[in-house]
């Protein structure tokens, strides 16, 4: 294996081992942070979907109740108008 001094004389770039280790560690930490961030975003999106579904079901129930009441009012109005 070449010594660093020989590599410098040939014009090669010499990267210290500590820098390679540090760079590897930094890349690993950034990658793990990105994975955890994506996991958290996924969890948040799932929670939002559940809430939207619950709100949609609540609105649907409210609309069904309004339709039922309107139908009842229509029926009562028709009965009232049928009387002589």
HTML snippet that shows the backbone in 3Dmol.js (N, CA, C, O; Angstrom):
<script src="https://3Dmol.org/build/3Dmol-min.js"></script>
<div id="view" style="width:600px;height:400px;position:relative"></div>
<script>
const pdb = `
ATOM      1  N   UNK A   1       0.846  -1.187   0.000  1.00  0.00           N
ATOM      2  CA  UNK A   1       0.000   0.000   0.000  1.00  0.00           C
ATOM      3  C   UNK A   1       0.884   1.242   0.000  1.00  0.00           C
ATOM      4  O   UNK A   1       1.929   1.275   0.651  1.00  0.00           O
ATOM      5  N   UNK A   2       0.461   2.237  -0.722  1.00  0.00           N
ATOM      6  CA  UNK A   2       1.237   3.478  -0.795  1.00  0.00           C
ATOM      7  C   UNK A   2       1.137   4.245   0.510  1.00  0.00           C
ATOM      8  O   UNK A   2       0.108   4.238   1.186  1.00  0.00           O
ATOM      9  N   UNK A   3       2.211   4.891   0.836  1.00  0.00           N
ATOM     10  CA  UNK A   3       2.191   5.790   1.984  1.00  0.00           C
ATOM     11  C   UNK A   3       1.580   7.111   1.537  1.00  0.00           C
ATOM     12  O   UNK A   3       1.654   7.438   0.353  1.00  0.00           O
ATOM     13  N   UNK A   4       0.979   7.885   2.442  1.00  0.00           N
ATOM     14  CA  UNK A   4       0.376   9.162   2.053  1.00  0.00           C
ATOM     15  C   UNK A   4       1.355  10.101   1.373  1.00  0.00           C
ATOM     16  O   UNK A   4       0.968  10.841   0.469  1.00  0.00           O
ATOM     17  N   UNK A   5       2.607  10.086   1.784  1.00  0.00           N
ATOM     18  CA  UNK A   5       3.587  10.989   1.164  1.00  0.00           C
ATOM     19  C   UNK A   5       3.790  10.634  -0.300  1.00  0.00           C
ATOM     20  O   UNK A   5       3.916  11.524  -1.141  1.00  0.00           O
ATOM     21  N   UNK A   6       3.823   9.319  -0.620  1.00  0.00           N
ATOM     22  CA  UNK A   6       3.968   8.896  -2.014  1.00  0.00           C
ATOM     23  C   UNK A   6       2.742   9.306  -2.832  1.00  0.00           C
ATOM     24  O   UNK A   6       2.871   9.720  -3.984  1.00  0.00           O
ATOM     25  N   UNK A   7       1.568   9.191  -2.242  1.00  0.00           N
ATOM     26  CA  UNK A   7       0.340   9.557  -2.943  1.00  0.00           C
ATOM     27  C   UNK A   7       0.321  11.047  -3.246  1.00  0.00           C
ATOM     28  O   UNK A   7      -0.128  11.462  -4.314  1.00  0.00           O
ATOM     29  N   UNK A   8       0.814  11.858  -2.298  1.00  0.00           N
ATOM     30  CA  UNK A   8       0.858  13.305  -2.535  1.00  0.00           C
ATOM     31  C   UNK A   8       1.779  13.637  -3.698  1.00  0.00           C
ATOM     32  O   UNK A   8       1.478  14.516  -4.505  1.00  0.00           O
ATOM     33  N   UNK A   9       2.905  12.932  -3.781  1.00  0.00           N
ATOM     34  CA  UNK A   9       3.863  13.215  -4.858  1.00  0.00           C
ATOM     35  C   UNK A   9       3.269  12.898  -6.223  1.00  0.00           C
ATOM     36  O   UNK A   9       3.588  13.563  -7.209  1.00  0.00           O
ATOM     37  N   UNK A  10       2.397  11.877  -6.288  1.00  0.00           N
ATOM     38  CA  UNK A  10       1.777  11.513  -7.570  1.00  0.00           C
ATOM     39  C   UNK A  10       0.588  12.423  -7.900  1.00  0.00           C
ATOM     40  O   UNK A  10       0.064  12.360  -9.013  1.00  0.00           O
ATOM     41  N   UNK A  11       0.160  13.249  -6.977  1.00  0.00           N
ATOM     42  CA  UNK A  11      -0.962  14.150  -7.213  1.00  0.00           C
ATOM     43  C   UNK A  11      -2.305  13.556  -6.831  1.00  0.00           C
ATOM     44  O   UNK A  11      -3.345  14.139  -7.137  1.00  0.00           O
ATOM     45  N   UNK A  12      -2.303  12.389  -6.159  1.00  0.00           N
ATOM     46  CA  UNK A  12      -3.562  11.788  -5.707  1.00  0.00           C
ATOM     47  C   UNK A  12      -4.128  12.584  -4.530  1.00  0.00           C
ATOM     48  O   UNK A  12      -3.399  13.248  -3.793  1.00  0.00           O
ATOM     49  N   UNK A  13      -5.417  12.497  -4.384  1.00  0.00           N
ATOM     50  CA  UNK A  13      -6.073  13.146  -3.252  1.00  0.00           C
ATOM     51  C   UNK A  13      -6.083  12.156  -2.095  1.00  0.00           C
ATOM     52  O   UNK A  13      -6.527  11.018  -2.249  1.00  0.00           O
ATOM     53  N   UNK A  14      -5.601  12.581  -0.961  1.00  0.00           N
ATOM     54  CA  UNK A  14      -5.551  11.718   0.216  1.00  0.00           C
ATOM     55  C   UNK A  14      -6.608  12.209   1.201  1.00  0.00           C
ATOM     56  O   UNK A  14      -6.591  13.361   1.633  1.00  0.00           O
ATOM     57  N   UNK A  15      -7.522  11.312   1.542  1.00  0.00           N
ATOM     58  CA  UNK A  15      -8.581  11.645   2.490  1.00  0.00           C
ATOM     59  C   UNK A  15      -8.285  10.901   3.788  1.00  0.00           C
ATOM     60  O   UNK A  15      -8.171   9.675   3.784  1.00  0.00           O
ATOM     61  N   UNK A  16      -8.162  11.619   4.887  1.00  0.00           N
ATOM     62  CA  UNK A  16      -7.866  10.944   6.160  1.00  0.00           C
ATOM     63  C   UNK A  16      -8.988   9.980   6.550  1.00  0.00           C
ATOM     64  O   UNK A  16     -10.160  10.213   6.253  1.00  0.00           O
ATOM     65  N   UNK A  17      -8.602   8.894   7.221  1.00  0.00           N
ATOM     66  CA  UNK A  17      -9.597   7.888   7.626  1.00  0.00           C
ATOM     67  C   UNK A  17     -10.624   8.472   8.586  1.00  0.00           C
ATOM     68  O   UNK A  17     -11.801   8.117   8.520  1.00  0.00           O
ATOM     69  N   UNK A  18     -10.198   9.358   9.473  1.00  0.00           N
ATOM     70  CA  UNK A  18     -11.141   9.925  10.426  1.00  0.00           C
ATOM     71  C   UNK A  18     -12.235  10.705   9.699  1.00  0.00           C
ATOM     72  O   UNK A  18     -13.388  10.718  10.130  1.00  0.00           O
ATOM     73  N   UNK A  19     -11.861  11.363   8.579  1.00  0.00           N
ATOM     74  CA  UNK A  19     -12.848  12.122   7.817  1.00  0.00           C
ATOM     75  C   UNK A  19     -13.845  11.183   7.138  1.00  0.00           C
ATOM     76  O   UNK A  19     -15.041  11.470   7.094  1.00  0.00           O
ATOM     77  N   UNK A  20     -13.351  10.064   6.611  1.00  0.00           N
ATOM     78  CA  UNK A  20     -14.241   9.082   5.984  1.00  0.00           C
ATOM     79  C   UNK A  20     -15.196   8.515   7.026  1.00  0.00           C
ATOM     80  O   UNK A  20     -16.387   8.354   6.760  1.00  0.00           O
ATOM     81  N   UNK A  21     -14.671   8.210   8.220  1.00  0.00           N
ATOM     82  CA  UNK A  21     -15.527   7.692   9.296  1.00  0.00           C
ATOM     83  C   UNK A  21     -16.568   8.728   9.707  1.00  0.00           C
ATOM     84  O   UNK A  21     -17.741   8.406   9.895  1.00  0.00           O
ATOM     85  N   UNK A  22     -16.122   9.977   9.843  1.00  0.00           N
ATOM     86  CA  UNK A  22     -17.046  11.046  10.218  1.00  0.00           C
ATOM     87  C   UNK A  22     -18.122  11.236   9.158  1.00  0.00           C
ATOM     88  O   UNK A  22     -19.299  11.397   9.480  1.00  0.00           O
ATOM     89  N   UNK A  23     -17.715  11.217   7.899  1.00  0.00           N
ATOM     90  CA  UNK A  23     -18.669  11.384   6.805  1.00  0.00           C
ATOM     91  C   UNK A  23     -19.669  10.225   6.775  1.00  0.00           C
ATOM     92  O   UNK A  23     -20.863  10.434   6.558  1.00  0.00           O
ATOM     93  N   UNK A  24     -19.180   9.018   6.990  1.00  0.00           N
ATOM     94  CA  UNK A  24     -20.061   7.851   7.020  1.00  0.00           C
ATOM     95  C   UNK A  24     -21.064   7.963   8.164  1.00  0.00           C
ATOM     96  O   UNK A  24     -22.250   7.687   7.987  1.00  0.00           O
ATOM     97  N   UNK A  25     -20.581   8.370   9.339  1.00  0.00           N
ATOM     98  CA  UNK A  25     -21.463   8.544  10.489  1.00  0.00           C
ATOM     99  C   UNK A  25     -22.512   9.622  10.207  1.00  0.00           C
ATOM    100  O   UNK A  25     -23.691   9.439  10.511  1.00  0.00           O
ATOM    101  N   UNK A  26     -22.085  10.733   9.631  1.00  0.00           N
ATOM    102  CA  UNK A  26     -23.007  11.833   9.328  1.00  0.00           C
ATOM    103  C   UNK A  26     -24.080  11.399   8.336  1.00  0.00           C
ATOM    104  O   UNK A  26     -25.256  11.721   8.507  1.00  0.00           O
ATOM    105  N   UNK A  27     -23.677  10.674   7.307  1.00  0.00           N
ATOM    106  CA  UNK A  27     -24.647  10.186   6.320  1.00  0.00           C
ATOM    107  C   UNK A  27     -25.630   9.230   6.979  1.00  0.00           C
ATOM    108  O   UNK A  27     -26.825   9.279   6.689  1.00  0.00           O
ATOM    109  N   UNK A  28     -25.146   8.362   7.860  1.00  0.00           N
ATOM    110  CA  UNK A  28     -26.031   7.425   8.564  1.00  0.00           C
ATOM    111  C   UNK A  28     -27.040   8.173   9.430  1.00  0.00           C
ATOM    112  O   UNK A  28     -28.224   7.836   9.448  1.00  0.00           O
ATOM    113  N   UNK A  29     -26.566   9.187  10.147  1.00  0.00           N
ATOM    114  CA  UNK A  29     -27.465   9.959  11.014  1.00  0.00           C
ATOM    115  C   UNK A  29     -28.514  10.693  10.181  1.00  0.00           C
ATOM    116  O   UNK A  29     -29.691  10.709  10.540  1.00  0.00           O
ATOM    117  N   UNK A  30     -28.101  11.292   9.088  1.00  0.00           N
ATOM    118  CA  UNK A  30     -29.044  12.005   8.218  1.00  0.00           C
ATOM    119  C   UNK A  30     -30.060  11.033   7.629  1.00  0.00           C
ATOM    120  O   UNK A  30     -31.250  11.343   7.562  1.00  0.00           O
ATOM    121  N   UNK A  31     -29.599   9.864   7.203  1.00  0.00           N
ATOM    122  CA  UNK A  31     -30.513   8.869   6.637  1.00  0.00           C
ATOM    123  C   UNK A  31     -31.527   8.415   7.682  1.00  0.00           C
ATOM    124  O   UNK A  31     -32.720   8.326   7.390  1.00  0.00           O
ATOM    125  N   UNK A  32     -31.061   8.127   8.900  1.00  0.00           N
ATOM    126  CA  UNK A  32     -31.988   7.699   9.955  1.00  0.00           C
ATOM    127  C   UNK A  32     -32.975   8.820  10.288  1.00  0.00           C
ATOM    128  O   UNK A  32     -34.152   8.559  10.538  1.00  0.00           O
ATOM    129  N   UNK A  33     -32.501  10.053  10.292  1.00  0.00           N
ATOM    130  CA  UNK A  33     -33.403  11.179  10.531  1.00  0.00           C
ATOM    131  C   UNK A  33     -34.467  11.284   9.457  1.00  0.00           C
ATOM    132  O   UNK A  33     -35.630  11.561   9.750  1.00  0.00           O
ATOM    133  N   UNK A  34     -34.067  11.062   8.209  1.00  0.00           N
ATOM    134  CA  UNK A  34     -35.034  11.114   7.104  1.00  0.00           C
ATOM    135  C   UNK A  34     -36.060   9.995   7.227  1.00  0.00           C
ATOM    136  O   UNK A  34     -37.245  10.204   6.967  1.00  0.00           O
ATOM    137  N   UNK A  35     -35.607   8.808   7.623  1.00  0.00           N
ATOM    138  CA  UNK A  35     -36.532   7.680   7.792  1.00  0.00           C
ATOM    139  C   UNK A  35     -37.521   7.977   8.919  1.00  0.00           C
ATOM    140  O   UNK A  35     -38.722   7.756   8.765  1.00  0.00           O
ATOM    141  N   UNK A  36     -37.023   8.475  10.044  1.00  0.00           N
ATOM    142  CA  UNK A  36     -37.913   8.799  11.162  1.00  0.00           C
ATOM    143  C   UNK A  36     -38.883   9.920  10.799  1.00  0.00           C
ATOM    144  O   UNK A  36     -40.049   9.886  11.192  1.00  0.00           O
ATOM    145  N   UNK A  37     -38.405  10.909  10.055  1.00  0.00           N
ATOM    146  CA  UNK A  37     -39.276  12.003   9.615  1.00  0.00           C
ATOM    147  C   UNK A  37     -40.393  11.469   8.717  1.00  0.00           C
ATOM    148  O   UNK A  37     -41.559  11.828   8.880  1.00  0.00           O
ATOM    149  N   UNK A  38     -40.019  10.603   7.763  1.00  0.00           N
ATOM    150  CA  UNK A  38     -41.024  10.032   6.857  1.00  0.00           C
ATOM    151  C   UNK A  38     -42.034   9.194   7.631  1.00  0.00           C
ATOM    152  O   UNK A  38     -43.227   9.218   7.328  1.00  0.00           O
ATOM    153  N   UNK A  39     -41.560   8.453   8.627  1.00  0.00           N
ATOM    154  CA  UNK A  39     -42.452   7.633   9.444  1.00  0.00           C
ATOM    155  C   UNK A  39     -43.424   8.530  10.213  1.00  0.00           C
ATOM    156  O   UNK A  39     -44.614   8.225  10.287  1.00  0.00           O
ATOM    157  N   UNK A  40     -42.938   9.614  10.776  1.00  0.00           N
ATOM    158  CA  UNK A  40     -43.795  10.539  11.516  1.00  0.00           C
ATOM    159  C   UNK A  40     -44.826  11.182  10.593  1.00  0.00           C
ATOM    160  O   UNK A  40     -45.996  11.303  10.956  1.00  0.00           O
ATOM    161  N   UNK A  41     -44.400  11.591   9.407  1.00  0.00           N
ATOM    162  CA  UNK A  41     -45.329  12.178   8.437  1.00  0.00           C
ATOM    163  C   UNK A  41     -46.412  11.163   8.079  1.00  0.00           C
ATOM    164  O   UNK A  41     -47.591  11.509   7.991  1.00  0.00           O
ATOM    165  N   UNK A  42     -46.008   9.912   7.873  1.00  0.00           N
ATOM    166  CA  UNK A  42     -46.967   8.859   7.537  1.00  0.00           C
ATOM    167  C   UNK A  42     -47.986   8.681   8.657  1.00  0.00           C
ATOM    168  O   UNK A  42     -49.180   8.528   8.400  1.00  0.00           O
ATOM    169  N   UNK A  43     -47.512   8.703   9.895  1.00  0.00           N
ATOM    170  CA  UNK A  43     -48.415   8.574  11.041  1.00  0.00           C
ATOM    171  C   UNK A  43     -49.376   9.761  11.101  1.00  0.00           C
ATOM    172  O   UNK A  43     -50.570   9.589  11.350  1.00  0.00           O
ATOM    173  N   UNK A  44     -48.850  10.964  10.873  1.00  0.00           N
ATOM    174  CA  UNK A  44     -49.703  12.160  10.891  1.00  0.00           C
ATOM    175  C   UNK A  44     -50.763  12.102   9.792  1.00  0.00           C
ATOM    176  O   UNK A  44     -51.923  12.444  10.026  1.00  0.00           O
ATOM    177  N   UNK A  45     -50.367  11.673   8.604  1.00  0.00           N
ATOM    178  CA  UNK A  45     -51.313  11.580   7.488  1.00  0.00           C
ATOM    179  C   UNK A  45     -52.401  10.560   7.811  1.00  0.00           C
ATOM    180  O   UNK A  45     -53.574  10.786   7.514  1.00  0.00           O
ATOM    181  N   UNK A  46     -52.014   9.436   8.418  1.00  0.00           N
ATOM    182  CA  UNK A  46     -53.006   8.426   8.794  1.00  0.00           C
ATOM    183  C   UNK A  46     -53.996   8.988   9.811  1.00  0.00           C
ATOM    184  O   UNK A  46     -55.198   8.745   9.713  1.00  0.00           O
ATOM    185  N   UNK A  47     -53.491   9.736  10.781  1.00  0.00           N
ATOM    186  CA  UNK A  47     -54.375  10.331  11.787  1.00  0.00           C
ATOM    187  C   UNK A  47     -55.321  11.346  11.148  1.00  0.00           C
ATOM    188  O   UNK A  47     -56.497  11.415  11.505  1.00  0.00           O
ATOM    189  N   UNK A  48     -54.814  12.120  10.216  1.00  0.00           N
ATOM    190  CA  UNK A  48     -55.657  13.102   9.523  1.00  0.00           C
ATOM    191  C   UNK A  48     -56.739  12.391   8.716  1.00  0.00           C
ATOM    192  O   UNK A  48     -57.888  12.833   8.700  1.00  0.00           O
ATOM    193  N   UNK A  49     -56.382  11.293   8.047  1.00  0.00           N
ATOM    194  CA  UNK A  49     -57.376  10.542   7.272  1.00  0.00           C
ATOM    195  C   UNK A  49     -58.477  10.006   8.173  1.00  0.00           C
ATOM    196  O   UNK A  49     -59.653  10.053   7.810  1.00  0.00           O
ATOM    197  N   UNK A  50     -58.106   9.497   9.347  1.00  0.00           N
ATOM    198  CA  UNK A  50     -59.110   8.982  10.285  1.00  0.00           C
ATOM    199  C   UNK A  50     -60.036  10.110  10.726  1.00  0.00           C
ATOM    200  O   UNK A  50     -61.252   9.929  10.792  1.00  0.00           O
ATOM    201  N   UNK A  51     -59.463  11.272  11.027  1.00  0.00           N
ATOM    202  CA  UNK A  51     -60.291  12.404  11.453  1.00  0.00           C
ATOM    203  C   UNK A  51     -61.220  12.870  10.340  1.00  0.00           C
ATOM    204  O   UNK A  51     -62.386  13.170  10.594  1.00  0.00           O
ATOM    205  N   UNK A  52     -60.718  12.932   9.117  1.00  0.00           N
ATOM    206  CA  UNK A  52     -61.553  13.347   7.986  1.00  0.00           C
ATOM    207  C   UNK A  52     -62.691  12.356   7.790  1.00  0.00           C
ATOM    208  O   UNK A  52     -63.829  12.751   7.535  1.00  0.00           O
ATOM    209  N   UNK A  53     -62.380  11.058   7.911  1.00  0.00           N
ATOM    210  CA  UNK A  53     -63.424  10.041   7.782  1.00  0.00           C
ATOM    211  C   UNK A  53     -64.496  10.214   8.856  1.00  0.00           C
ATOM    212  O   UNK A  53     -65.689  10.109   8.573  1.00  0.00           O
ATOM    213  N   UNK A  54     -64.061  10.478  10.091  1.00  0.00           N
ATOM    214  CA  UNK A  54     -65.018  10.669  11.188  1.00  0.00           C
ATOM    215  C   UNK A  54     -65.885  11.901  10.934  1.00  0.00           C
ATOM    216  O   UNK A  54     -67.096  11.861  11.153  1.00  0.00           O
ATOM    217  N   UNK A  55     -65.277  12.989  10.477  1.00  0.00           N
ATOM    218  CA  UNK A  55     -66.042  14.201  10.176  1.00  0.00           C
ATOM    219  C   UNK A  55     -67.030  13.958   9.038  1.00  0.00           C
ATOM    220  O   UNK A  55     -68.159  14.446   9.072  1.00  0.00           O
ATOM    221  N   UNK A  56     -66.599  13.206   8.036  1.00  0.00           N
ATOM    222  CA  UNK A  56     -67.480  12.897   6.908  1.00  0.00           C
ATOM    223  C   UNK A  56     -68.674  12.071   7.374  1.00  0.00           C
ATOM    224  O   UNK A  56     -69.808  12.321   6.966  1.00  0.00           O
ATOM    225  N   UNK A  57     -68.415  11.087   8.230  1.00  0.00           N
ATOM    226  CA  UNK A  57     -69.513  10.272   8.757  1.00  0.00           C
ATOM    227  C   UNK A  57     -70.476  11.114   9.587  1.00  0.00           C
ATOM    228  O   UNK A  57     -71.691  10.932   9.509  1.00  0.00           O
ATOM    229  N   UNK A  58     -69.933  12.034  10.381  1.00  0.00           N
ATOM    230  CA  UNK A  58     -70.784  12.905  11.194  1.00  0.00           C
ATOM    231  C   UNK A  58     -71.648  13.796  10.303  1.00  0.00           C
ATOM    232  O   UNK A  58     -72.844  13.954  10.547  1.00  0.00           O
ATOM    233  N   UNK A  59     -71.041  14.370   9.281  1.00  0.00           N
ATOM    234  CA  UNK A  59     -71.813  15.218   8.357  1.00  0.00           C
ATOM    235  C   UNK A  59     -72.874  14.410   7.630  1.00  0.00           C
ATOM    236  O   UNK A  59     -73.994  14.877   7.426  1.00  0.00           O
ATOM    237  N   UNK A  60     -72.511  13.189   7.238  1.00  0.00           N
ATOM    238  CA  UNK A  60     -73.477  12.331   6.554  1.00  0.00           C
ATOM    239  C   UNK A  60     -74.667  12.037   7.475  1.00  0.00           C
ATOM    240  O   UNK A  60     -75.815  12.062   7.033  1.00  0.00           O
ATOM    241  N   UNK A  61     -74.394  11.761   8.744  1.00  0.00           N
ATOM    242  CA  UNK A  61     -75.476  11.496   9.698  1.00  0.00           C
ATOM    243  C   UNK A  61     -76.347  12.739   9.882  1.00  0.00           C
ATOM    244  O   UNK A  61     -77.573  12.643   9.943  1.00  0.00           O
ATOM    245  N   UNK A  62     -75.707  13.903   9.969  1.00  0.00           N
ATOM    246  CA  UNK A  62     -76.478  15.141  10.111  1.00  0.00           C
ATOM    247  C   UNK A  62     -77.344  15.398   8.878  1.00  0.00           C
ATOM    248  O   UNK A  62     -78.503  15.795   9.003  1.00  0.00           O
ATOM    249  N   UNK A  63     -76.788  15.174   7.694  1.00  0.00           N
ATOM    250  CA  UNK A  63     -77.569  15.366   6.465  1.00  0.00           C
ATOM    251  C   UNK A  63     -78.731  14.375   6.387  1.00  0.00           C
ATOM    252  O   UNK A  63     -79.830  14.737   5.965  1.00  0.00           O
ATOM    253  N   UNK A  64     -78.493  13.139   6.790  1.00  0.00           N
ATOM    254  CA  UNK A  64     -79.583  12.156   6.802  1.00  0.00           C
ATOM    255  C   UNK A  64     -80.690  12.586   7.755  1.00  0.00           C
ATOM    256  O   UNK A  64     -81.872  12.423   7.455  1.00  0.00           O
ATOM    257  N   UNK A  65     -80.305  13.135   8.906  1.00  0.00           N
ATOM    258  CA  UNK A  65     -81.295  13.615   9.868  1.00  0.00           C
ATOM    259  C   UNK A  65     -82.095  14.779   9.280  1.00  0.00           C
ATOM    260  O   UNK A  65     -83.315  14.837   9.430  1.00  0.00           O
ATOM    261  N   UNK A  66     -81.412  15.694   8.617  1.00  0.00           N
ATOM    262  CA  UNK A  66     -82.104  16.832   7.983  1.00  0.00           C
ATOM    263  C   UNK A  66     -83.048  16.340   6.892  1.00  0.00           C
ATOM    264  O   UNK A  66     -84.180  16.812   6.789  1.00  0.00           O
ATOM    265  N   UNK A  67     -82.587  15.393   6.079  1.00  0.00           N
ATOM    266  CA  UNK A  67     -83.453  14.845   5.019  1.00  0.00           C
ATOM    267  C   UNK A  67     -84.683  14.154   5.614  1.00  0.00           C
ATOM    268  O   UNK A  67     -85.791  14.286   5.094  1.00  0.00           O
ATOM    269  N   UNK A  68     -84.474  13.418   6.707  1.00  0.00           N
ATOM    270  CA  UNK A  68     -85.600  12.745   7.355  1.00  0.00           C
ATOM    271  C   UNK A  68     -86.607  13.768   7.880  1.00  0.00           C
ATOM    272  O   UNK A  68     -87.815  13.585   7.729  1.00  0.00           O
ATOM    273  N   UNK A  69     -86.115  14.837   8.491  1.00  0.00           N
ATOM    274  CA  UNK A  69     -87.014  15.878   9.005  1.00  0.00           C
ATOM    275  C   UNK A  69     -87.761  16.575   7.871  1.00  0.00           C
ATOM    276  O   UNK A  69     -88.962  16.826   7.970  1.00  0.00           O
ATOM    277  N   UNK A  70     -87.034  16.886   6.786  1.00  0.00           N
ATOM    278  CA  UNK A  70     -87.694  17.526   5.644  1.00  0.00           C
ATOM    279  C   UNK A  70     -88.757  16.616   5.044  1.00  0.00           C
ATOM    280  O   UNK A  70     -89.835  17.073   4.663  1.00  0.00           O
ATOM    281  N   UNK A  71     -88.451  15.344   4.964  1.00  0.00           N
ATOM    282  CA  UNK A  71     -89.431  14.391   4.444  1.00  0.00           C
ATOM    283  C   UNK A  71     -90.672  14.365   5.337  1.00  0.00           C
ATOM    284  O   UNK A  71     -91.800  14.330   4.845  1.00  0.00           O
ATOM    285  N   UNK A  72     -90.455  14.383   6.630  1.00  0.00           N
ATOM    286  CA  UNK A  72     -91.580  14.398   7.579  1.00  0.00           C
ATOM    287  C   UNK A  72     -92.395  15.682   7.411  1.00  0.00           C
ATOM    288  O   UNK A  72     -93.626  15.643   7.418  1.00  0.00           O
ATOM    289  N   UNK A  73     -91.716  16.809   7.261  1.00  0.00           N
ATOM    290  CA  UNK A  73     -92.423  18.081   7.065  1.00  0.00           C
ATOM    291  C   UNK A  73     -93.201  18.071   5.751  1.00  0.00           C
ATOM    292  O   UNK A  73     -94.331  18.554   5.689  1.00  0.00           O
ATOM    293  N   UNK A  74     -92.592  17.518   4.701  1.00  0.00           N
ATOM    294  CA  UNK A  74     -93.301  17.416   3.419  1.00  0.00           C
ATOM    295  C   UNK A  74     -94.555  16.567   3.563  1.00  0.00           C
ATOM    296  O   UNK A  74     -95.616  16.908   3.041  1.00  0.00           O
ATOM    297  N   UNK A  75     -94.416  15.464   4.275  1.00  0.00           N
ATOM    298  CA  UNK A  75     -95.560  14.574   4.478  1.00  0.00           C
ATOM    299  C   UNK A  75     -96.669  15.295   5.256  1.00  0.00           C
ATOM    300  O   UNK A  75     -97.842  15.209   4.894  1.00  0.00           O
ATOM    301  N   UNK A  76     -96.295  15.997   6.316  1.00  0.00           N
ATOM    302  CA  UNK A  76     -97.293  16.723   7.100  1.00  0.00           C
ATOM    303  C   UNK A  76     -97.946  17.832   6.280  1.00  0.00           C
ATOM    304  O   UNK A  76     -99.150  18.063   6.399  1.00  0.00           O
ATOM    305  N   UNK A  77     -97.164  18.518   5.451  1.00  0.00           N
ATOM    306  CA  UNK A  77     -97.717  19.576   4.608  1.00  0.00           C
ATOM    307  C   UNK A  77     -98.692  18.994   3.588  1.00  0.00           C
ATOM    308  O   UNK A  77     -99.752  19.569   3.341  1.00  0.00           O
ATOM    309  N   UNK A  78     -98.336  17.859   2.997  1.00  0.00           N
ATOM    310  CA  UNK A  78     -99.244  17.219   2.037  1.00  0.00           C
ATOM    311  C   UNK A  78    -100.546  16.812   2.710  1.00  0.00           C
ATOM    312  O   UNK A  78    -101.623  16.987   2.140  1.00  0.00           O
ATOM    313  N   UNK A  79    -100.454  16.274   3.911  1.00  0.00           N
ATOM    314  CA  UNK A  79    -101.670  15.892   4.641  1.00  0.00           C
ATOM    315  C   UNK A  79    -102.522  17.121   4.947  1.00  0.00           C
ATOM    316  O   UNK A  79    -103.749  17.084   4.847  1.00  0.00           O
ATOM    317  N   UNK A  80    -101.858  18.197   5.317  1.00  0.00           N
ATOM    318  CA  UNK A  80    -102.578  19.421   5.651  1.00  0.00           C
ATOM    319  C   UNK A  80    -103.282  19.992   4.422  1.00  0.00           C
ATOM    320  O   UNK A  80    -104.414  20.464   4.519  1.00  0.00           O
ATOM    321  N   UNK A  81    -102.616  19.952   3.266  1.00  0.00           N
ATOM    322  CA  UNK A  81    -103.198  20.501   2.049  1.00  0.00           C
ATOM    323  C   UNK A  81    -104.280  19.599   1.470  1.00  0.00           C
ATOM    324  O   UNK A  81    -105.121  20.080   0.711  1.00  0.00           O
ATOM    325  N   UNK A  82    -104.293  18.327   1.795  1.00  0.00           N
ATOM    326  CA  UNK A  82    -105.310  17.408   1.281  1.00  0.00           C
ATOM    327  C   UNK A  82    -106.653  17.605   1.963  1.00  0.00           C
ATOM    328  O   UNK A  82    -107.689  17.259   1.394  1.00  0.00           O
ATOM    329  N   UNK A  83    -106.654  18.145   3.152  1.00  0.00           N
ATOM    330  CA  UNK A  83    -107.911  18.310   3.881  1.00  0.00           C
ATOM    331  C   UNK A  83    -108.785  19.365   3.211  1.00  0.00           C
ATOM    332  O   UNK A  83    -108.288  20.400   2.767  1.00  0.00           O
ATOM    333  N   UNK A  84    -110.089  19.098   3.141  1.00  0.00           N
ATOM    334  CA  UNK A  84    -111.001  20.066   2.501  1.00  0.00           C
ATOM    335  C   UNK A  84    -111.307  21.268   3.360  1.00  0.00           C
ATOM    336  O   UNK A  84    -112.056  22.151   2.943  1.00  0.00           O
TER     337      UNK A  84
END
`;
const viewer = $3Dmol.createViewer("view");
viewer.addModel(pdb, "pdb");
viewer.setStyle({}, {cartoon: {color: "spectrum"}});
viewer.zoomTo();
viewer.render();
</script>
